[in-house]
Amino acid sequence: MRYLDPKADLTFKKVFGEHPDLVKSLLNALLPLSEEEEIADIEYLPTEIVPENPLRKNSIVDVRCKDKSGRQFIVEMQMIWSPEFKQRILFNASKAYVRQLDAGEQYELLQPVYSLNLVNEVFEKELEGYYHYYRLVHVEHSEKVIDGLHLVFVELPKFQPHSYTEKKMQALWLRYLTEINGHTREVPEDLMANPEIHKAVTAIEESAFTPAQLLGYEKFWDIISVEKTLYNSAERRGMREGLKKGIEEGKKEEKKAIAANLKKMGMDTSLITNITGLSEEEVENL
């Protein structure tokens, strides 16, 4: 049996965008919800969040749903990390929060929005943990919270299942996302023993997809490969340019130090500019 990688756009949306019970299980496992707050039911919402400004591009999310109390949940799978990703997540969550109210409705009707973001790269290198939870808290008194937006980021490459056995479903879902890929031929028995994971595994069997879908799946990985190459090249180019700029700035500061010493010695400004290459204005301002 051949399986497709559940992190791909096609498979991720098939598993979590077509099976309410599976996305509900994922959310309950990975969101910071108490037992009383756990999600009991899910209703899918349109994944397109249309901005108020028509000049802005529409934002498409992977999965968007709500429960009976009106809480909204956004789930995103991100293969390549970029610095602006957090801002896009904040924008989408904020837009979903604002659009709950029609004109004239009261603010107390607003329900929280939870954004769960699974990232297939390490972006918090200085932090040991893989789970990052953001919300609006008082700077000095973190127990004081303004409820509304809950942003969760999970760094999949950092996940180590043996360290988190106390959260069984969280570990199982993260193992599902990290241990199964296009090279998988046999899924571990302990994963298949769980009914929800078993269903999610069955949904990504190669035989469940049409030839056209499989072609799209392969194209997705081609695009990811190209994007990674371009991003890494840009990052290296930025490092080189930054190093070059740093060297140039260092040389400039060295020239200013020499000019300042010559100025203290009483040397004529025009002669200092000839020696250092600085302008007369730069020398005068030292």
Salt bridges, closest charged atoms under 4 A:
ASP5 OD1 - LYS7 NZ 3.04
ASP9 OD1 - LYS13 NZ 3.20
ASP21 OD2 - LYS199 NZ 2.97
ASP62 OD1 - LYS13 NZ 3.88
ASP67 OD2 - ARG71 NH2 2.77
GLU76 OE2 - ARG88 NH1 3.18
GLU124 OE2 - LYS86 NZ 3.10
GLU143 OE2 - HIS141 ND1 3.93
ASP147 OD1 - HIS150 NE2 2.59
GLU155 OE1 - HIS132 NE2 2.56
GLU155 OE1 - LYS158 NZ 2.84
GLU179 OE2 - ARG175 NE 2.72
ASP190 OD2 - ARG175 NH1 2.58
GLU206 OE2 - ARG2 NH1 2.66
GLU218 OE2 - ARG2 NH2 3.75
GLU282 OE2 - LYS252 NZ 3.01
